[in-house]
Amino acid sequence: MPLAPLRWDPIPQSAEKVSFIEGLRTITTAGDAGGQSGMGAHVYLITKSMEDEYFYNADGEMLLVPQTGDLRICTEFGVIEIEPGEIAVIPRGVKIRVELKSGAARGYICENYGGAFSLPERGPIGANCLANPRDFLTPVAAYEDREAPSKLFVKWGGNIWSANIEYSPLDVVAWHGNYAPYKYDLRKFSPVAPVLFDHADPSIFTVLTAPSETPGTANVDFVIFPDRWLVAEDTFRPPWYHMNVMSEFMGLIYGIYDAKTGGGFVPGSISLHNTMLPHGPDVDAFEKASNAELKPHKLQGTLAFMFETRFPQYVTKFAAEHPSLQRDYAMYGKKLRKKFDPTKP
């Protein structure tokens, strides 16, 4: 792939009946699963429920972000149901069966090879706001006492393995402890932002983080851009033009992302802005923000996210060759015009 910003239109559903295992498509990989560092970014495209099929991931924990369609995730610990606007985290090694609740489903998955996701340190923000512990939900114990020829799939060492079994492995009657799957409603996230001037780093929108050994960077950050008020004065309010050490895999769940208002980034899309590649708003977002009256404005009906990692993200052959790749996306910056005037500081 060229060294450039990349963007994909939503990858369409398959015309065939495919379950969670068959419908996974890997877009990027970073780091090394065997070394337990880095991540993989995937999309899932599901048109049927898993039947007498089960799966666990030995390479990493999975963060599922639905974009269309509701999922029922049956686990050893109980049942989790999620819809667009919610997420689920399945720890490494936890067995699951993924079912559709209403029609086909599409979404994103961050496969975290490193340490488990946790809440970020809030520093001077204090005890409240951002994602609050009380809003994370673990399932009530449920079990299946069912004997039927089934297949267990395992992701191990970057490959999918399978074994025939004679019963449901979701047969755990009760559990206790803190190594369990959980869900979170992203609409309960309480954002903080500048209330006078300047532009805060997007790390203030971190929901979950998987730490790295290097202070100031993360193995993976899960960051969202939800509904919020914009009130900063004398400030360009959309994300600034920047480059950094973190690589950014981005998706849009619903609405319009405020840095890409000129079209081409619609719900279900993907963008990748890799390590040390400059990027920022398109010309439409730039012109609107530069000329807008800076009165309080509320962004509503929008939810975008990033899987951000300190590792470069490498694009898979599937993603590089898929027709949904926008071949001319890297040229968006050419439409920006020089505005500098030394006589108008």
C-alpha positions as CSV (number, residue, x, y, z in Angstrom):
1,M,0.0,0.0,0.0
2,P,1.2,3.6,-0.6
3,L,2.4,5.6,2.3
4,A,-0.7,7.8,2.6
5,P,-4.0,8.3,4.4
6,L,-6.5,5.6,3.4
7,R,-10.2,5.4,3.5
8,W,-12.8,2.8,2.6
9,D,-16.5,3.0,1.8
10,P,-18.7,0.7,3.9
11,I,-17.9,-2.9,3.0
12,P,-21.2,-4.5,1.8
13,Q,-22.8,-7.5,3.2
14,S,-22.3,-10.9,1.5
15,A,-25.2,-12.3,-0.5
16,E,-24.4,-15.7,1.1
17,K,-25.4,-16.8,4.6
18,V,-22.3,-16.3,6.7
19,S,-21.9,-16.5,10.5
20,F,-19.6,-14.6,12.8
21,I,-16.6,-16.7,12.0
22,E,-17.1,-16.7,8.3
23,G,-18.0,-13.0,8.2
24,L,-14.8,-11.6,9.8
25,R,-12.6,-9.5,7.6
26,T,-9.2,-8.2,8.8
27,I,-8.4,-4.7,7.7
28,T,-5.1,-3.9,9.6
29,T,-2.7,-5.6,11.9
30,A,-0.1,-4.0,14.2
31,G,2.5,-5.4,16.6
32,D,2.6,-9.1,17.2
33,A,0.0,-11.5,18.7
34,G,2.7,-13.9,19.8
35,G,4.6,-11.2,21.6
36,Q,1.3,-10.0,23.2
37,S,1.6,-6.5,22.0
38,G,-0.3,-4.5,19.4
39,M,-3.7,-5.1,17.8
40,G,-5.7,-6.2,14.8
41,A,-8.7,-4.2,13.4
42,H,-11.5,-6.1,11.7
43,V,-15.0,-5.7,10.4
44,Y,-17.7,-8.3,10.8
45,L,-20.4,-8.9,8.2
46,I,-23.0,-11.4,9.5
47,T,-26.1,-12.7,7.8
48,K,-26.9,-15.7,10.0
49,S,-26.5,-16.8,13.6
50,M,-24.0,-19.3,14.7
51,E,-25.7,-22.7,15.1
52,D,-23.9,-25.5,17.0
53,E,-20.8,-23.4,16.6
54,Y,-18.6,-21.8,19.3
55,F,-15.5,-19.6,19.3
56,Y,-12.8,-18.3,21.5
57,N,-9.8,-16.1,20.8
58,A,-6.5,-17.1,22.4
59,D,-4.6,-14.3,20.7
60,G,-6.3,-11.3,22.3
61,E,-9.4,-9.8,23.8
62,M,-12.1,-8.5,21.4
63,L,-13.9,-5.2,21.6
64,L,-17.0,-5.3,19.4
65,V,-18.5,-2.1,18.1
66,P,-21.9,-2.7,16.2
67,Q,-22.7,-0.3,13.3
68,T,-25.9,-1.9,12.0
69,G,-27.9,-4.7,13.5
70,D,-28.2,-6.1,17.1
71,L,-26.2,-9.0,18.4
72,R,-26.8,-11.6,21.1
73,I,-23.5,-12.9,22.4
74,C,-23.9,-16.1,24.4
75,T,-20.9,-16.6,26.7
76,E,-19.7,-19.0,29.4
77,F,-20.7,-16.2,31.9
78,G,-24.1,-15.4,30.5
79,V,-25.7,-13.5,27.7
80,I,-24.8,-10.0,26.4
81,E,-27.0,-8.2,24.0
82,I,-25.7,-5.1,22.2
83,E,-27.0,-2.6,19.6
84,P,-25.3,0.2,17.6
85,G,-24.2,2.8,20.3
86,E,-23.1,0.0,22.6
87,I,-19.9,-2.1,22.8
88,A,-19.0,-5.5,24.3
89,V,-15.6,-6.7,25.4
90,I,-14.8,-10.4,25.3
91,P,-11.7,-11.3,27.3
92,R,-9.0,-13.6,25.8
93,G,-10.1,-17.2,26.0
94,V,-13.8,-16.7,26.7
95,K,-16.0,-19.0,24.6
96,I,-18.9,-17.3,22.7
97,R,-21.7,-18.0,20.2
98,V,-22.8,-14.9,18.3
99,E,-26.5,-14.7,17.2
100,L,-28.4,-12.1,15.2
101,K,-31.4,-10.5,16.9
102,S,-32.9,-8.8,13.9
103,G,-31.5,-9.2,10.4
104,A,-28.0,-8.8,9.1
105,A,-25.3,-7.1,11.2
106,R,-22.1,-5.1,10.4
107,G,-19.6,-3.7,12.8
108,Y,-16.0,-3.3,13.9
109,I,-13.7,-5.3,16.1
110,C,-10.5,-4.3,17.9
111,E,-8.5,-7.4,18.7
112,N,-6.2,-6.3,21.6
113,Y,-3.1,-8.5,21.8
114,G,-1.7,-6.7,24.8
115,G,-2.8,-6.1,28.4
116,A,-6.5,-6.0,29.1
117,F,-8.6,-2.9,28.5
118,S,-9.2,-0.7,31.5
119,L,-10.4,2.7,32.4
120,P,-7.9,5.5,31.8
121,E,-6.3,7.4,34.6
122,R,-8.4,10.6,34.9
123,G,-5.8,12.8,36.5
124,P,-7.1,16.3,37.4
125,I,-10.5,15.4,36.0
126,G,-11.1,13.5,39.2
127,A,-13.6,10.8,40.0
128,N,-16.4,11.5,37.6
129,C,-17.0,12.1,33.9
130,L,-15.7,10.2,30.8
131,A,-16.7,6.5,31.2
132,N,-17.9,5.7,34.8
133,P,-17.4,2.3,36.3
134,R,-21.0,2.0,37.4
135,D,-22.1,1.9,33.7
136,F,-20.2,-1.2,32.8
137,L,-22.4,-4.3,32.9
138,T,-21.4,-8.0,33.3
139,P,-23.9,-10.7,32.5
140,V,-25.9,-12.7,34.9
141,A,-24.8,-16.4,35.0
142,A,-26.6,-18.6,32.5
143,Y,-25.8,-22.1,31.2
144,E,-26.7,-24.6,28.5
145,D,-27.1,-28.2,29.4
146,R,-27.1,-29.4,25.8
147,E,-25.6,-32.4,24.1
148,A,-25.4,-32.0,20.3
149,P,-22.7,-32.4,17.7
150,S,-20.9,-29.1,17.5
151,K,-17.8,-27.4,16.3
152,L,-15.4,-25.3,18.4
153,F,-13.3,-22.7,16.6
154,V,-10.1,-21.3,18.2
155,K,-8.0,-18.4,17.0
156,W,-4.4,-19.2,18.1
157,G,-1.2,-17.9,16.6
158,G,-3.0,-15.9,13.9
159,N,-4.7,-19.0,12.5
160,I,-8.2,-20.4,13.0
161,W,-8.3,-24.0,14.3
162,S,-11.4,-26.2,14.8
163,A,-12.4,-29.3,16.8
164,N,-15.5,-31.4,16.9
165,I,-17.2,-31.6,20.2
166,E,-20.4,-33.3,21.5
167,Y,-21.9,-30.7,23.8
168,S,-22.3,-27.0,24.3
169,P,-19.2,-25.5,26.1
170,L,-21.4,-22.7,27.5
171,D,-22.2,-25.0,30.4
172,V,-20.8,-22.9,33.3
173,V,-23.5,-22.9,36.0
174,A,-22.1,-20.0,38.1
175,W,-19.0,-17.8,38.3
176,H,-17.3,-15.1,40.4
177,G,-14.3,-12.9,39.9
178,N,-13.4,-10.0,37.6
179,Y,-12.2,-11.8,34.5
180,A,-15.5,-11.6,32.6
181,P,-17.1,-10.2,29.5
182,Y,-18.9,-6.9,29.8
183,K,-20.9,-4.3,27.9
184,Y,-21.1,-0.5,27.9
185,D,-23.5,2.0,26.4
186,L,-21.4,4.7,24.7
187,R,-24.3,7.2,25.1
188,K,-23.5,7.2,28.9
189,F,-20.0,8.6,28.2
190,S,-19.8,12.1,29.8
191,P,-17.3,14.1,27.7
192,V,-15.1,17.0,28.9
193,A,-13.8,19.7,26.7
194,P,-12.3,23.2,26.6
195,V,-14.8,25.8,28.0
196,L,-12.8,28.9,27.1
197,F,-10.3,28.5,24.3
198,D,-7.8,26.1,22.6
199,H,-8.2,22.6,21.4
200,A,-7.8,19.6,23.7
201,D,-6.0,16.4,22.7
202,P,-8.5,13.7,21.6
203,S,-7.2,11.5,24.5
204,I,-9.9,13.3,26.6
205,F,-12.4,11.1,24.7
206,T,-10.8,7.8,25.7
207,V,-13.3,5.2,26.9
208,L,-10.9,2.3,27.4
209,T,-7.1,1.9,27.2
210,A,-4.7,-1.0,27.0
211,P,-1.5,0.4,28.4
212,S,2.0,0.1,26.9
213,E,5.4,0.1,28.6
214,T,6.1,3.6,27.2
215,P,4.5,6.5,29.2
216,G,2.4,8.8,27.0
217,T,1.5,6.1,24.5
218,A,-0.9,3.1,24.6
219,N,-0.9,-0.4,23.2
220,V,-4.5,0.5,22.2
221,D,-6.8,3.4,23.1
222,F,-10.5,3.2,22.3
223,V,-11.7,6.8,21.7
224,I,-15.1,8.1,20.8
225,F,-16.5,11.3,19.4
226,P,-20.0,11.6,20.7
227,D,-22.7,14.3,21.0
228,R,-21.2,17.3,22.8
229,W,-21.3,21.1,23.1
230,L,-18.6,23.1,21.4
231,V,-18.0,26.4,23.2
232,A,-14.4,27.4,22.8
233,E,-13.7,31.0,21.7
234,D,-11.0,32.2,19.3
235,T,-10.4,28.6,18.4
236,F,-10.6,26.4,15.3
237,R,-13.0,23.9,16.8
238,P,-12.6,20.7,14.6
239,P,-9.6,18.5,15.1
240,W,-6.5,20.3,14.2
241,Y,-4.1,19.3,11.4
242,H,-1.5,17.1,13.0
243,M,0.8,14.1,12.9
244,N,1.7,11.9,15.8
245,V,3.3,8.7,17.1
246,M,-0.1,6.9,17.3
247,S,-1.8,5.4,14.3
248,E,-5.5,5.9,14.0
249,F,-8.1,3.4,12.7
250,M,-11.4,5.2,12.6
251,G,-15.0,4.3,12.0
252,L,-18.3,6.0,11.9
253,I,-21.3,4.4,13.7
254,Y,-23.9,7.0,12.8
255,G,-24.2,10.7,11.9
256,I,-21.6,13.0,10.4
257,Y,-18.0,13.3,11.8
258,D,-17.2,17.0,12.3
259,A,-13.8,16.9,10.6
260,K,-15.1,15.2,7.4
261,T,-18.3,17.0,6.4
262,G,-17.6,17.1,2.7
263,G,-18.8,13.5,2.0
264,G,-17.0,10.2,1.6
265,F,-17.0,9.3,5.2
266,V,-20.4,7.8,5.9
267,P,-21.7,5.4,8.6
268,G,-19.9,2.1,8.1
269,S,-16.8,3.7,6.5
270,I,-13.2,3.2,7.7
271,S,-10.2,5.5,7.6
272,L,-6.6,4.8,8.5
273,H,-4.1,7.6,9.3
274,N,-0.9,5.9,10.1
275,T,2.1,6.8,12.4
276,M,3.7,10.1,11.5
277,L,1.4,10.8,8.5
278,P,-0.1,14.4,8.5
279,H,-3.8,14.6,8.3
280,G,-6.8,16.7,9.3
281,P,-10.2,18.2,8.3
282,D,-11.3,18.2,4.7
283,V,-11.8,21.6,2.9
284,D,-15.5,21.7,3.6
285,A,-15.0,21.3,7.3
286,F,-12.1,23.8,7.3
287,E,-14.1,26.5,5.5
288,K,-17.2,26.1,7.7
289,A,-15.2,26.1,10.9
290,S,-13.1,29.1,9.8
291,N,-16.1,31.2,9.0
292,A,-18.6,30.1,11.6
293,E,-19.8,32.4,14.3
294,L,-18.2,31.1,17.4
295,K,-21.4,30.8,19.5
296,P,-22.2,27.7,21.6
297,H,-23.0,24.8,19.2
298,K,-24.1,21.3,20.0
299,L,-23.0,18.4,17.8
300,Q,-26.0,15.9,17.8
301,G,-26.7,12.6,16.3
302,T,-23.1,11.7,15.7
303,L,-20.9,8.8,17.0
304,A,-17.4,8.1,15.6
305,F,-14.6,6.2,17.2
306,M,-10.9,5.4,16.9
307,F,-8.8,2.3,17.6
308,E,-5.5,4.1,18.3
309,T,-2.2,2.3,18.8
310,R,1.5,3.3,19.2
311,F,2.3,0.7,16.5
312,P,2.1,1.2,12.7
313,Q,-0.9,-0.5,11.2
314,Y,-0.3,-2.7,8.2
315,V,-3.1,-3.1,5.7
316,T,-4.1,-6.6,4.7
317,K,-4.3,-7.9,1.1
318,F,-8.1,-8.1,1.5
319,A,-8.4,-4.4,2.4
320,A,-5.8,-3.2,-0.1
321,E,-7.5,-4.8,-3.0
322,H,-11.2,-4.3,-2.0
323,P,-13.2,-2.1,-4.4
324,S,-14.5,-0.1,-1.4
325,L,-11.0,1.5,-1.0
326,Q,-11.2,5.2,-2.0
327,R,-8.2,5.4,-4.3
328,D,-8.1,9.2,-4.4
329,Y,-8.7,9.9,-0.7
330,A,-5.1,11.0,0.0
331,M,-5.6,13.9,-2.4
332,Y,-8.2,15.6,-0.2
333,G,-5.5,18.0,1.1
334,K,-4.8,19.5,-2.4
335,K,-8.1,21.4,-2.2
336,L,-6.9,23.4,0.8
337,R,-5.7,26.8,-0.1
338,K,-3.0,28.9,1.6
339,K,-4.6,31.5,4.0
340,F,-1.5,33.0,5.7
341,D,-1.4,36.8,5.6
342,P,1.5,38.3,7.6
343,T,-0.4,41.7,7.7
344,K,-3.3,40.1,9.6
345,P,-1.9,38.4,12.7
